[in-house]
Amino acid sequence: MTSARTTGEATTPGFETLSELVRARRSNLRMDADRPVPPEVVERLCDLAMWAPNHMRTNPWKFALFTGDGRSRLGAALEAAQQARGEADPDRLKKARTKYLRAPAMLVVGSAAHDDPVFHAENRDAVAAGVENLLLGATALGLASYWSTGEVVTVPAVKALAGFEPGDQIVAVVYLGWPVAPLPAPPKLAPPITVVDD
Ligand SMILES: Cc1cc2nc3c(=O)[nH]c(=O)nc-3n(C[C@H](O)[C@H](O)[C@H](O)COP(=O)(O)O)c2cc1C
């Protein structure tokens, strides 16, 4: 399969704009931790996330914004969980405690639990699609963003801090901030597409 761009087939300004935006998004942690991201901006990004497709309109999105000292509470919850499972390395504990201070805004994105296991899984799919909308919106506004997960997504105290239910899933812990340095684009891979035509 070849792209419209390479064959000269029809494209549209909208496609080209979207394509540039998608390619411009990078996981970029090089951000100014001291320059706030207004909550209204984060709200607009969350609104974009909610335009993602979601099966049977379950609207599984959940968001929790941590700024200021709230970021320390997030880190403290992770550190406490690590200590509870026996972690004693002071460097690792310090990293957990301070890692969320690297961004002015930390957005925890959750997916609502569902009694039906299929919907439970599909809720997560929908939220993941929403996270990409959010990251693209951030990129369009000139914000650096970074989708992270790790042990933090398993910690019950973090879900409680975020206002999520115990059965909800944390899909992303997104760092948001104004970039201090851009990141180069990664090498481009061709899409691995199997075409079945007859
Ligand atoms: C579900 C998911 C979880 C991720 N979790 C982490 C993480 O915990 N730590 C990390 O360094 N990057 C994490 N990333 C970011 C990827 O490492 C990153 O997207 C990848 O390196 C490609 O870089 P790019 O986003 O700039 O294209 C995660 C990405 C996704 C989609």
The ligand as a Gaussian input file, in Angstrom:
#p B3LYP/6-31G(d) Opt

LIG

0 1
 C        0.752000       2.544000      27.382000
 C        2.042000       3.302000      27.395000
 C        2.790000       3.347000      28.544000
 C        3.999000       4.022000      28.586000
 N        4.702000       4.041000      29.750000
 C        5.934000       4.601000      29.768000
 C        6.703000       4.583000      30.957000
 O        6.264000       4.110000      32.016000
 N        7.943000       5.121000      30.920000
 C        8.449000       5.664000      29.779000
 O        9.597000       6.086000      29.781000
 N        7.707000       5.773000      28.654000
 C        6.457000       5.247000      28.624000
 N        5.694000       5.336000      27.492000
 C        6.178000       6.166000      26.362000
 C        6.906000       5.334000      25.314000
 O        8.135000       4.906000      25.834000
 C        7.100000       6.217000      24.084000
 O        5.833000       6.460000      23.516000
 C        8.023000       5.575000      23.067000
 O        9.338000       5.620000      23.522000
 C        7.973000       6.245000      21.711000
 O        8.356000       7.606000      21.806000
 P        7.394000       8.750000      21.238000
 O        6.166000       8.762000      22.134000
 O        8.183000      10.017000      21.325000
 O        7.017000       8.389000      19.832000
 C        4.476000       4.691000      27.431000
 C        3.701000       4.672000      26.267000
 C        2.492000       3.999000      26.253000
 C        1.661000       4.001000      24.986000

